[in-house]
Amino acid sequence: MSVSKNLKEIKGRMRVEADVSGRVIGDVQLIAVSKRQADARISEALAAGHRVFGENRVQEAQAHWLESGYRAAYPDLELHLIGGLQTNKAAEAVALFDVLETLDREKLARALAREMKKQARDVPCFIQVNTGDEAQKGGVTVSDLADFYAFCTAECDITVRGLMCIPPVDEPAALHFALLKKHADRLGLDQLSMGMSGDFEKAIALGATHVRVGSAIFGARD
Ligand SMILES: *Cc1c(COP(=O)(O)O)cnc(C)c1O
C-alpha cells in the first residue's frame, strides 16, 4: 500500500470524471480524510505534496496537525473539519481549522461567530444538510435550510461558502448529491462538499467542488 500511489490514482480518476462530465478539474478539490490514520501515512501524503486534509474530531486533529508540528511546518496546509462539532470545542476548532464543514445549528453558529470575533479569524463554513432526515446524523433538515442560512449570514455574519452532506448508506447517493446541488443553487451557493471513497466520481458528475476521500487514499482506518 502506497499513499502517494493512491493519491495519484484518485486524482487521475477525478480528472477523468471531470472530463467526462464537463467539469473543470481545477474546480474540484480533493480533501484527504486523515482521521484515525497513522502519522506515517499522513507524512507520506505531505511528502507527496498533498496539503488539503479532513478530520472529524477536534482533539485528534490537534494531535495530527499541531502536536506533530505539521501545522507550523506547512504554512499552505488547509484543514477541514468534517465531523460534528460540540459547542464547547468551538474555540479550538476556530483556532485550528481553515474550513468548518459541519455548521448545523443556531447554538453552534452563535458560538463560532463569537470565537471568530474573539480570535479575529474568519473561518469559512459549509452548512451540513441532513438530506436523508436521519435521526442519528448531524445537519439541518432541507426544510430548515433557508432560514438557517439566513441566520448564519445575516444574524451571525458567518462566511457560508456552501453545503455539505453525508448520504444515508442504504440509499443511492446520487439522489442526495442532486438534492444538495439543487438547494445550493437556490441559495446562490457555488460550493458543494460531497462524495467519499465509494462515490466521489458520482459526486463530481453532480457538481461537487470538494470530495472527501479517506480509505481509498490511506487504507483501512484503525
Ligand atoms: C470518514 C469520512 C469520510 C471519508 O470516508 P471514506 O469512505 O474513508 O472515504 C468522508 N466524509 C466524512 C464526513 C467522514 O466522516
The ligand as an SDF file (V2000), in Angstrom:
LIG
                    3D

 15 15  0  0  0  0  0  0  0  0999 V2000
  -14.6760    9.3500    7.2590 C   0  0  0  0  0  0  0  0  0  0  0  0
  -15.3640   10.3390    6.4340 C   0  0  0  0  0  0  0  0  0  0  0  0
  -15.1080   10.4420    5.0430 C   0  0  0  0  0  0  0  0  0  0  0  0
  -14.1600    9.5270    4.3060 C   0  0  0  0  0  0  0  0  0  0  0  0
  -14.7180    8.2660    4.1550 O   0  0  0  0  0  0  0  0  0  0  0  0
  -14.0200    7.1670    3.2120 P   0  0  0  0  0  0  0  0  0  0  0  0
  -15.1210    6.2500    2.8830 O   0  0  0  0  0  0  0  0  0  0  0  0
  -12.9190    6.5510    4.0140 O   0  0  0  0  0  0  0  0  0  0  0  0
  -13.5050    7.8760    2.0050 O   0  0  0  0  0  0  0  0  0  0  0  0
  -15.7670   11.4320    4.3390 C   0  0  0  0  0  0  0  0  0  0  0  0
  -16.6350   12.2830    4.9400 N   0  0  0  0  0  0  0  0  0  0  0  0
  -16.9090   12.2150    6.2500 C   0  0  0  0  0  0  0  0  0  0  0  0
  -17.8680   13.1730    6.8490 C   0  0  0  0  0  0  0  0  0  0  0  0
  -16.2890   11.2430    7.0380 C   0  0  0  0  0  0  0  0  0  0  0  0
  -16.5820   11.1890    8.3460 O   0  0  0  0  0  0  0  0  0  0  0  0
  1  2  1  0
  2  3  1  0
  2 14  2  0
  3  4  1  0
  3 10  2  0
  4  5  1  0
  5  6  1  0
  6  7  2  0
  6  8  1  0
  6  9  1  0
 10 11  1  0
 11 12  2  0
 12 13  1  0
 12 14  1  0
 14 15  1  0
M  END
$$$$
